[in-house]
Amino acid sequence: MDWHLLIAAAVKIVVFVFLMTLPLVAMSVWAERRVSAAIQDRVGPNRVGPFGLLQAVADGIKFLLKEDFTPAHVRKTYYWLAPALTMVPSLLTCAVLPFGSQLFGEKMVIADLDVGPLFVFAIASLTVYGIVLAGWASNSKYPFLGGVRSTSQMISYEISLGLSIIPLVMIYGDLNLGRIVFDQAQNGWALLPLWGEGLSLKGFILAIPIFISFIVFTTSMFAETNRLPFDLPECETELVAGYHTEYSSMKFALFFLGEYAAMIIGSGLAVTLFFGGWSLPFGWLTPASPDAEVPFLHGCIHILAFFAKVIGFILFFIVVRWTLPRFRYDQLMRLGWVFFFEIALANVVLTALLLWWLG
Amino acid sequence: MTFLFYLFAALALLGGMGVVVCRNPVSAAFSMILSFLGLAALFIQLDAYLVGTLQILVYAGAIMVLFLFIIMLLDVQAEEKRRFPLATFAGAGAVVTAFVILVVLVLNRGGTAGKVLPALNPSAPGASDTHRIGELLFGTYWLPVQIVGVLLLAATVGVVVLSKKELK
């Protein structure tokens, strides 16, 4: 048994998942409330701690101390299982995201898999069970409708989500997220090919299919994470609160946190694939090769760069939520199946033709 | 890592048992997902990352969701109350015995079955399993892949025609 590997993995899991991602979840709940307040010309939570920053702690304590009420008509086993099934897959997908270059000669990714994006999609596709089970186990009609809606929505958008990154994979010729990021660090981010080999006619032409991919990917990500404008599973004007109507206290909080964790992982994947992950623009502080020694300070800057980009993306998620109205359900389905599915497919063919033409 | 093999093999087997034993169809479906997850973990232990991931993505993530979806929309209560005649158990026993005999025969047949093959070097260039599978599918076996694609397309069109009543 390789103890060094095990201990390194354990430290990375604790630091990245529990000390970075989970606090980020709490912070994004706070950011959501503050930004929405700013957009609606309100003040938002500003009482607990400086700028209301400790509001998340207060909310957490409240959720933990509340009476954990289980309605009499629910299917107990599955009712208890559902919140965990929503939260766990979201956190599992952290494993393959490269959140930094190196620290102490150790790659800043928990599992350096050769099937990174596929792993994320595979685990993320398990999130739907939590929602479906919550809807079914609640044994009442609004949660059930919410669960059914979310199933069909997530299945529909999973297809365009998966298809949308195929052009990127074709261009990089690799499924390892670490190597994709390193390639972008040297030759320009996928969406910003302004240095290295990216600064050429080929780079600019290939930016077209990548941009289409980005639009499809981001929109599908909104639908997958059940965020407005696609939050039909918990559409309160039609379904009370959707699949978590019957839930209270910490079990409700887990659904809530699961949604934000999924949002953060989605942002992390988008940043990794389209905005060069941990790399700084214009090849600054980029190591010479994937295995080259990275100074401690540079390693820290890379981690900060990754989180700065993720936070930027989360703010984008939040602003979109408070700007756009909700789609109607048939519009949502038509958008997924008639537009995005076809656009993503056509984009794959377009990329293949462009790659063939450019040699 | 033998411990992990036994853990995930037990998970897969328990899941398989659950599919048969559980009265509640939703529990049965979940046992099946558990079994798929165990299988995927076994694939990954064999360094077959792509197959393991696809196992989760396709079976646990897509097909079982549809299964569950249908089960939940149907009446679950009727299935739970159903009684099975003794003949069903006798038939099941016969199938299990036949399967066990088959496995024993296959393992004793010689050839590559039952032998340990030399491991591939996964870090050699172009030797990642994704790369190999891609080369096989779109190089050596390109024609069968195309035929399967057309077959699936025909099935999809057929489903659309059958579900649209006014087209008949």
Interface residues (C-beta under 8 A of the other chain):
Chain A: M1 Y78 L113 D114 V115 L118 F119 F121 A122 I123 S125 L126 V128 Y129 V132 W136 F144 G147 V148 T151 S152 M154 I155 E158 L175
Chain B: M1 V26 I33 Y49 L50 T53 L54 I56 L57 A60 G61 A62 V65 L66 L68 F69 M72 L73 S128 D129 T130
